[in-house]
Amino acid sequence: MKLGTIGSGKIVQEMLRAIEPIEDVTPVAAYSRKQETADELAGEFQIPKTYTSLESFFADEEMDTVYIASPNKLHTKQALQAIENKKHVICEKPFTPTAKEARELKEAAKQNHVFVFEAIPTLFLPNFLELSEHIEQLGDIRLIQSNYSQYSSRYDQLKAGEVTNMFDPAFAGGALADINVYNLHFVMRLFGKPSEVIYKANLFDNGVDTSGIALLSYPGFQASCVGAKDTTGENFVSIQGEKGYMYIKPGANGAKSVKITIDGKTKDISVKQDRARLSYEFIHFNRMINKKDEKTFEELINHTIAVAEVLEEARSQAGM
């Protein structure tokens, strides 16, 4: 994989550090609106080429994959440009502001014979893959609880009158899209799309959700997904079945510890995760691209579209 990056925030830097040990993934180009920012990123991570023009960036023939970590509102347009230039795409969450756009990206990718992925690292962590093999031991599932709450310094800025992209409705910001989306991916990857979604949110004066609870209804069980940028809490996922329960910490964006309790006896089923959190998804994406694994791509993109549909319905319910 010859990787080009869009964006220069913390997540881009975390990603670049994560892929450093992966021999088959190499950053070759960095785009930023400002040359100074592009040079700073390139200098720190030994990226040979920088661009401030998207057209020139996408025309780079050495680059075969684009990583997009721009504001949410820009994801669809930039992903389409990359796809039209025959580049594979790895797009940060949330994938697109609407489900319609997610379906458009899938169709464009298939027409141009490339892959487009949503960057949700949890789905590729060894512990997530391991716990999915033990769900049946719990018997019929009845309740799922998940909490991902992380107080944001940008919330302080919001209260002070400064609206950043994260809390700007015009940029598809908010707690649901930024943080609760991890809970949705976690639950839906295991159990599929719910039959109904209800979202109750704490809305700021500008209409953005700073925290909220999504209730996903399935035949026979309910799943609550809590996401907050205005408070801090204990991050976890609890899956309760008639025969036992599973407890995952630190929740949907980590899954470092997985314990299962059956008949009052608790067993730690965690497996070793000795790589950086973001590295596992890039290993999987690179493998899929090299093997031209269209079956897994179809499965993943359909999952992403289903999550986008649930996000859209939840936003609508909250009047966002």
RONU-334690 format. One record per residue (C-alpha): x, y, z. Coordinates in nm, 4 decimals, padded with zeros to 6 digits. Example, Ala and Ser with C-alpha at 12.3 -4.5 7.8 and 13.67 -1.06 7.14 Angstrom:
REM RONU-334690
c1:01.2300; c2:-00.4500; c3:00.7800 .
c1:01.3670; c2:-00.1060; c3:00.7140 .
***
This chain:
REM RONU-334690
c1:00.0000; c2:00.0000; c3:00.0000 .
c1:00.1343; c2:00.3400; c3:-00.1059 .
c1:-00.0604; c2:00.5791; c3:00.1127 .
c1:-00.1542; c2:00.9431; c3:00.0732 .
c1:-00.3070; c2:01.1338; c3:00.3656 .
c1:-00.5655; c2:01.4126; c3:00.3824 .
c1:-00.5664; c2:01.6000; c3:00.7114 .
c1:-00.3098; c2:01.6758; c3:00.9781 .
c1:-00.4934; c2:01.6336; c3:01.3086 .
c1:-00.4187; c2:01.4009; c3:01.5986 .
c1:-00.5862; c2:01.1005; c3:01.4360 .
c1:-00.3605; c2:01.1306; c3:01.1282 .
c1:-00.0525; c2:01.1422; c3:01.3477 .
c1:-00.1744; c2:00.8447; c3:01.5504 .
c1:-00.2380; c2:00.6521; c3:01.2298 .
c1:00.1058; c2:00.7307; c3:01.0867 .
c1:00.2753; c2:00.6150; c3:01.4073 .
c1:00.0634; c2:00.2986; c3:01.4030 .
c1:00.1618; c2:00.1975; c3:01.0500 .
c1:00.5355; c2:00.2578; c3:01.0928 .
c1:00.6083; c2:-00.1095; c3:01.1822 .
c1:00.3967; c2:-00.2419; c3:00.8932 .
c1:00.6407; c2:-00.3187; c3:00.6109 .
c1:00.3785; c2:-00.3297; c3:00.3346 .
c1:00.2185; c2:00.0091; c3:00.4179 .
c1:00.4176; c2:00.3197; c3:00.3259 .
c1:00.3098; c2:00.6870; c3:00.3372 .
c1:00.4202; c2:00.8568; c3:00.0147 .
c1:00.2227; c2:01.1846; c3:00.0059 .
c1:00.0514; c2:01.4293; c3:00.2398 .
c1:-00.2132; c2:01.6892; c3:00.1550 .
c1:-00.2986; c2:01.9915; c3:00.3647 .
c1:-00.4540; c2:02.3260; c3:00.2813 .
c1:-00.1416; c2:02.4974; c3:00.4197 .
c1:00.2089; c2:02.4175; c3:00.2990 .
c1:00.3491; c2:02.4764; c3:00.6452 .
c1:00.1189; c2:02.2133; c3:00.7972 .
c1:00.1938; c2:01.9633; c3:00.5201 .
c1:00.5687; c2:02.0150; c3:00.5621 .
c1:00.5463; c2:01.9691; c3:00.9375 .
c1:00.3635; c2:01.6361; c3:00.9011 .
c1:00.5939; c2:01.5175; c3:00.6231 .
c1:00.9022; c2:01.6090; c3:00.8216 .
c1:00.7932; c2:01.4215; c3:01.1326 .
c1:00.6954; c2:01.1027; c3:00.9457 .
c1:00.9445; c2:01.1085; c3:00.6547 .
c1:00.6770; c2:01.1522; c3:00.3880 .
c1:00.8541; c2:01.2402; c3:00.0598 .
c1:00.5844; c2:01.4510; c3:-00.1119 .
c1:00.3463; c2:01.7243; c3:00.0007 .
c1:00.0529; c2:01.8909; c3:-00.1745 .
c1:-00.1760; c2:02.1874; c3:-00.1175 .
c1:-00.3757; c2:02.1130; c3:-00.4342 .
c1:-00.6187; c2:01.8227; c3:-00.4176 .
c1:-00.6121; c2:01.7832; c3:-00.7951 .
c1:-00.2342; c2:01.7380; c3:-00.7958 .
c1:-00.2526; c2:01.5140; c3:-00.4903 .
c1:-00.5048; c2:01.2762; c3:-00.6473 .
c1:-00.3055; c2:01.2705; c3:-00.9718 .
c1:-00.0013; c2:01.1274; c3:-00.7932 .
c1:00.0606; c2:00.7999; c3:-00.9755 .
c1:00.2726; c2:00.6421; c3:-00.7018 .
c1:-00.0071; c2:00.6674; c3:-00.4462 .
c1:-00.2653; c2:00.3864; c3:-00.4654 .
c1:-00.4630; c2:00.4477; c3:-00.1436 .
c1:-00.5972; c2:00.7649; c3:00.0201 .
c1:-00.6607; c2:00.8068; c3:00.3917 .
c1:-00.9215; c2:01.0782; c3:00.4566 .
c1:-00.9341; c2:01.2495; c3:00.7962 .
c1:-01.0873; c2:01.5820; c3:00.6983 .
c1:-01.4017; c2:01.7373; c3:00.8540 .
c1:-01.7023; c2:01.5028; c3:00.8230 .
c1:-01.8792; c2:01.7222; c3:00.5678 .
c1:-01.5910; c2:01.6830; c3:00.3198 .
c1:-01.5647; c2:01.3033; c3:00.3306 .
c1:-01.7964; c2:01.2242; c3:00.0403 .
c1:-01.6556; c2:01.4765; c3:-00.2064 .
c1:-01.2946; c2:01.3862; c3:-00.1346 .
c1:-01.3618; c2:01.0130; c3:-00.1400 .
c1:-01.5344; c2:01.0439; c3:-00.4778 .
c1:-01.2375; c2:01.2381; c3:-00.6165 .
c1:-01.0014; c2:00.9688; c3:-00.4950 .
c1:-01.2151; c2:00.6893; c3:-00.6378 .
c1:-01.2437; c2:00.8631; c3:-00.9748 .
c1:-00.8638; c2:00.8748; c3:-00.9787 .
c1:-00.8580; c2:00.4958; c3:-00.9249 .
c1:-00.7401; c2:00.5169; c3:-00.5645 .
c1:-00.8580; c2:00.2940; c3:-00.2830 .
c1:-01.0047; c2:00.4910; c3:00.0080 .
c1:-00.9816; c2:00.4573; c3:00.3848 .
c1:-01.2176; c2:00.7166; c3:00.5318 .
c1:-01.2375; c2:00.8152; c3:00.8964 .
c1:-01.5641; c2:00.7841; c3:01.0835 .
c1:-01.8360; c2:00.8849; c3:01.0378 .
c1:-01.8096; c2:00.7576; c3:00.6804 .
c1:-02.0555; c2:01.0034; c3:00.5217 .
c1:-02.3164; c2:01.2491; c3:00.6542 .
c1:-02.5989; c2:01.0531; c3:00.4864 .
c1:-02.6727; c2:00.6928; c3:00.3897 .
c1:-02.7374; c2:00.8035; c3:00.0317 .
c1:-02.3798; c2:00.9275; c3:00.0068 .
c1:-02.2500; c2:00.6015; c3:00.1530 .
c1:-02.4336; c2:00.4072; c3:-00.1169 .
c1:-02.2942; c2:00.6443; c3:-00.3816 .
c1:-01.9391; c2:00.5744; c3:-00.2661 .
c1:-01.9992; c2:00.2002; c3:-00.2796 .
c1:-02.1306; c2:00.2234; c3:-00.6357 .
c1:-01.8467; c2:00.4526; c3:-00.7464 .
c1:-01.5879; c2:00.2179; c3:-00.5963 .
c1:-01.7337; c2:-00.0828; c3:-00.7776 .
c1:-01.7464; c2:00.1050; c3:-01.1075 .
c1:-01.3816; c2:00.2077; c3:-01.0728 .
c1:-01.2649; c2:-00.1325; c3:-00.9429 .
c1:-01.1301; c2:00.0005; c3:-00.6142 .
c1:-01.2211; c2:-00.0506; c3:-00.2477 .
c1:-01.3530; c2:00.2053; c3:-00.0007 .
c1:-01.3397; c2:00.1378; c3:00.3729 .
c1:-01.4572; c2:00.3126; c3:00.6882 .
c1:-01.1811; c2:00.3367; c3:00.9479 .
c1:-01.3339; c2:00.1749; c3:01.2576 .
c1:-01.0372; c2:00.0085; c3:01.4311 .
c1:-01.2416; c2:-00.1856; c3:01.6873 .
c1:-01.3840; c2:-00.4194; c3:01.4235 .
c1:-01.0356; c2:-00.5525; c3:01.3462 .
c1:-00.8912; c2:-00.5790; c3:01.6967 .
c1:-00.7957; c2:-00.9346; c3:01.7989 .
c1:-01.0152; c2:-00.9117; c3:02.1099 .
c1:-01.3212; c2:-00.8055; c3:01.9112 .
c1:-01.2697; c2:-01.0921; c3:01.6680 .
c1:-01.2178; c2:-01.3283; c3:01.9639 .
c1:-01.5256; c2:-01.2213; c3:02.1601 .
c1:-01.7468; c2:-01.2667; c3:01.8563 .
c1:-01.6635; c2:-01.6380; c3:01.8729 .
c1:-01.8010; c2:-01.6637; c3:02.2298 .
c1:-02.1358; c2:-01.4832; c3:02.1941 .
c1:-02.3303; c2:-01.8091; c3:02.1568 .
c1:-02.2183; c2:-01.9196; c3:02.5047 .
c1:-02.4368; c2:-01.6440; c3:02.6520 .
c1:-02.7577; c2:-01.8022; c3:02.5265 .
c1:-03.0409; c2:-01.5842; c3:02.4009 .
c1:-02.9296; c2:-01.2208; c3:02.4229 .
c1:-03.1616; c2:-00.9952; c3:02.6205 .
c1:-02.9740; c2:-00.6728; c3:02.6970 .
c1:-02.6683; c2:-00.4835; c3:02.5725 .
c1:-02.5297; c2:-00.1741; c3:02.7399 .
c1:-02.2478; c2:00.0375; c3:02.5999 .
c1:-02.0965; c2:00.3653; c3:02.7140 .
c1:-01.8297; c2:00.5720; c3:02.5431 .
c1:-01.8010; c2:00.9071; c3:02.7203 .
c1:-01.4999; c2:01.1323; c3:02.6827 .
c1:-01.5064; c2:01.4959; c3:02.7924 .
c1:-01.3842; c2:01.7190; c3:02.5121 .
c1:-01.1844; c2:02.0389; c3:02.5496 .
c1:-01.3750; c2:02.1594; c3:02.2441 .
c1:-01.6908; c2:02.1445; c3:02.4556 .
c1:-01.5348; c2:02.4142; c3:02.6723 .
c1:-01.4720; c2:02.6140; c3:02.3550 .
c1:-01.8342; c2:02.5619; c3:02.2520 .
c1:-01.9598; c2:02.6941; c3:02.5847 .
c1:-01.7280; c2:02.9927; c3:02.5423 .
c1:-01.8873; c2:03.0722; c3:02.2057 .
c1:-01.6301; c2:02.9135; c3:01.9714 .
c1:-01.7863; c2:02.6506; c3:01.7428 .
c1:-01.5308; c2:02.3999; c3:01.6129 .
c1:-01.6019; c2:02.1434; c3:01.3406 .
c1:-01.6655; c2:01.8750; c3:01.6030 .
c1:-01.9644; c2:02.0666; c3:01.7401 .
c1:-02.0830; c2:02.2313; c3:01.4196 .
c1:-02.4096; c2:02.0930; c3:01.2737 .
c1:-02.3082; c2:02.2316; c3:00.9335 .
c1:-02.0074; c2:01.9970; c3:00.9391 .
c1:-02.2098; c2:01.6936; c3:01.0560 .
c1:-02.0532; c2:01.7139; c3:01.4007 .
c1:-02.1809; c2:01.6035; c3:01.7401 .
c1:-02.1450; c2:01.3263; c3:01.9945 .
c1:-02.3427; c2:01.0689; c3:01.7962 .
c1:-02.1242; c2:01.1002; c3:01.4868 .
c1:-01.7956; c2:01.1482; c3:01.6680 .
c1:-01.8096; c2:00.9033; c3:01.9570 .
c1:-02.1345; c2:00.7047; c3:01.9862 .
c1:-02.0741; c2:00.5763; c3:01.6335 .
c1:-01.8204; c2:00.3330; c3:01.7849 .
c1:-02.0953; c2:00.1766; c3:01.9969 .
c1:-02.3218; c2:00.1467; c3:01.6938 .
c1:-02.0499; c2:-00.0256; c3:01.4920 .
c1:-01.9703; c2:-00.2614; c3:01.7794 .
c1:-02.3298; c2:-00.3732; c3:01.8325 .
c1:-02.4299; c2:-00.3826; c3:01.4666 .
c1:-02.1218; c2:-00.5742; c3:01.3540 .
c1:-02.2202; c2:-00.8494; c3:01.5986 .
c1:-02.5977; c2:-00.8425; c3:01.5597 .
c1:-02.6804; c2:-00.6615; c3:01.2356 .
c1:-02.9129; c2:-00.3708; c3:01.1726 .
c1:-03.1790; c2:-00.3104; c3:01.4401 .
c1:-03.5481; c2:-00.3150; c3:01.3589 .
c1:-03.5911; c2:00.0236; c3:01.5276 .
c1:-03.3735; c2:00.3055; c3:01.6599 .
c1:-03.4651; c2:00.5766; c3:01.9106 .
c1:-03.2246; c2:00.8596; c3:01.9893 .
c1:-03.2600; c2:01.0985; c3:02.2796 .
c1:-02.9960; c2:01.3702; c3:02.2899 .
c1:-02.8754; c2:01.6622; c3:02.4955 .
c1:-02.8699; c2:01.9439; c3:02.2411 .
c1:-02.6666; c2:02.2622; c3:02.2683 .
c1:-02.8084; c2:02.5992; c3:02.1664 .
c1:-02.6816; c2:02.5569; c3:01.8100 .
c1:-02.8678; c2:02.2252; c3:01.7739 .
c1:-02.5678; c2:01.9918; c3:01.8002 .
c1:-02.5819; c2:01.6899; c3:02.0309 .
c1:-02.3176; c2:01.6999; c3:02.3043 .
c1:-02.4327; c2:01.3643; c3:02.4455 .
c1:-02.7135; c2:01.1172; c3:02.3967 .
c1:-02.8558; c2:00.7675; c3:02.4239 .
c1:-02.9432; c2:00.5527; c3:02.1228 .
c1:-03.1750; c2:00.2587; c3:02.1860 .
c1:-03.1443; c2:-00.0142; c3:01.9235 .
c1:-03.4320; c2:-00.2623; c3:01.9209 .
c1:-03.3825; c2:-00.6182; c3:01.7956 .
c1:-03.6235; c2:-00.9121; c3:01.7989 .
c1:-03.5924; c2:-01.0386; c3:02.1554 .
c1:-03.3466; c2:-00.7843; c3:02.2982 .
c1:-03.2577; c2:-00.4189; c3:02.3400 .
c1:-02.9226; c2:-00.2399; c3:02.3132 .
c1:-02.8470; c2:00.0986; c3:02.4666 .
c1:-02.5614; c2:00.3053; c3:02.3246 .
c1:-02.4453; c2:00.6039; c3:02.5299 .
c1:-02.2055; c2:00.8568; c3:02.3855 .
c1:-02.0929; c2:01.1820; c3:02.5460 .
c1:-01.8518; c2:01.4660; c3:02.4740 .
c1:-01.9777; c2:01.6773; c3:02.7652 .
c1:-01.9066; c2:01.4296; c3:03.0473 .
c1:-01.6657; c2:01.1518; c3:03.1370 .
c1:-01.7792; c2:00.8055; c3:03.2423 .
c1:-01.6701; c2:00.4444; c3:03.2671 .
c1:-01.6368; c2:00.3136; c3:02.9135 .
c1:-01.7582; c2:-00.0433; c3:02.8698 .
c1:-01.9793; c2:-00.2833; c3:02.6777 .
c1:-02.1941; c2:-00.5385; c3:02.8595 .
c1:-02.3694; c2:-00.8171; c3:02.6669 .
c1:-02.6252; c2:-01.0060; c3:02.8749 .
c1:-02.7743; c2:-01.3398; c3:02.7749 .
c1:-02.9940; c2:-01.5921; c3:02.9519 .
c1:-02.6937; c2:-01.8157; c3:03.0273 .
c1:-02.4361; c2:-01.5511; c3:03.1165 .
c1:-02.2835; c2:-01.2158; c3:03.0342 .
c1:-01.9764; c2:-01.0623; c3:02.8761 .
c1:-01.8006; c2:-00.7461; c3:02.9927 .
c1:-01.5643; c2:-00.5534; c3:02.7674 .
c1:-01.3366; c2:-00.2692; c3:02.8776 .
c1:-01.2568; c2:00.0040; c3:02.7915 .
c1:-01.5562; c2:-00.0322; c3:02.5665 .
c1:-01.6236; c2:-00.0153; c3:02.1964 .
c1:-01.3095; c2:00.1816; c3:02.1104 .
c1:-01.0518; c2:-00.0434; c3:02.2704 .
c1:-01.1689; c2:-00.3883; c3:02.3795 .
c1:-00.8476; c2:-00.4517; c3:02.5737 .
c1:-01.0165; c2:-00.6739; c3:02.8331 .
c1:-01.2911; c2:-00.9282; c3:02.7656 .
c1:-01.4401; c2:-01.1349; c3:03.0461 .
c1:-01.7236; c2:-01.3841; c3:03.0231 .
c1:-01.9292; c2:-01.5080; c3:03.3184 .
c1:-02.1302; c2:-01.8324; c3:03.2957 .
c1:-02.3013; c2:-01.9910; c3:03.5974 .
c1:-02.1263; c2:-01.7455; c3:03.8289 .
c1:-01.7787; c2:-01.8377; c3:03.7029 .
c1:-01.5813; c2:-01.5619; c3:03.5315 .
c1:-01.3162; c2:-01.6322; c3:03.2693 .
c1:-01.0828; c2:-01.3849; c3:03.1027 .
c1:-01.0903; c2:-01.4598; c3:02.7295 .
c1:-00.8747; c2:-01.1623; c3:02.6269 .
c1:-00.6067; c2:-01.2262; c3:02.3679 .
c1:-00.2802; c2:-01.0424; c3:02.3152 .
c1:-00.3000; c2:-00.7083; c3:02.1358 .
c1:00.0642; c2:-00.6078; c3:02.0963 .
c1:00.0228; c2:-00.3579; c3:01.8144 .
c1:-00.1022; c2:-00.0009; c3:01.8112 .
c1:-00.4814; c2:00.0162; c3:01.8011 .
c1:-00.5002; c2:00.1584; c3:01.4468 .
c1:-00.2501; c2:-00.0813; c3:01.2947 .
c1:-00.4826; c2:-00.3821; c3:01.2794 .
c1:-00.7319; c2:-00.2206; c3:01.0415 .
c1:-00.4540; c2:-00.1218; c3:00.8008 .
c1:-00.3179; c2:-00.4755; c3:00.8007 .
c1:-00.6657; c2:-00.6036; c3:00.7132 .
c1:-00.7306; c2:-00.3354; c3:00.4493 .
c1:-00.3938; c2:-00.3981; c3:00.2846 .
c1:-00.4582; c2:-00.7714; c3:00.2756 .
c1:-00.8028; c2:-00.7229; c3:00.1205 .
c1:-00.6642; c2:-00.4907; c3:-00.1467 .
c1:-00.3758; c2:-00.7235; c3:-00.2345 .
c1:-00.6027; c2:-01.0292; c3:-00.2515 .
c1:-00.8787; c2:-00.8354; c3:-00.4305 .
c1:-01.1140; c2:-00.9710; c3:-00.1667 .
c1:-01.4432; c2:-00.8395; c3:-00.3044 .
c1:-01.6514; c2:-01.0643; c3:-00.0783 .
c1:-01.5161; c2:-00.9110; c3:00.2428 .
c1:-01.5314; c2:-00.5624; c3:00.0907 .
c1:-01.9011; c2:-00.6115; c3:00.0115 .
c1:-01.9666; c2:-00.7319; c3:00.3646 .
c1:-01.7861; c2:-00.4364; c3:00.5221 .
c1:-01.9332; c2:-00.1660; c3:00.2997 .
c1:-02.2858; c2:-00.3005; c3:00.3543 .
c1:-02.2238; c2:-00.2860; c3:00.7289 .
c1:-02.1021; c2:00.0741; c3:00.6948 .
c1:-02.4128; c2:00.1674; c3:00.4948 .
c1:-02.6383; c2:00.0114; c3:00.7596 .
c1:-02.4653; c2:00.2172; c3:01.0305 .
c1:-02.5053; c2:00.5304; c3:00.8175 .
c1:-02.8782; c2:00.4564; c3:00.7883 .
c1:-02.9112; c2:00.4213; c3:01.1653 .
c1:-02.7122; c2:00.7421; c3:01.2237 .
c1:-02.9348; c2:00.9292; c3:00.9817 .
c1:-03.2537; c2:00.8029; c3:01.1452 .
c1:-03.1193; c2:00.8863; c3:01.4921 .
c1:-03.0277; c2:01.2411; c3:01.3900 .
c1:-03.3692; c2:01.2884; c3:01.2375 .
c1:-03.5426; c2:01.1739; c3:01.5547 .
c1:-03.3447; c2:01.4207; c3:01.7623 .
c1:-03.4340; c2:01.7062; c3:01.5292 .
c1:-03.0743; c2:01.7463; c3:01.4164 .
***
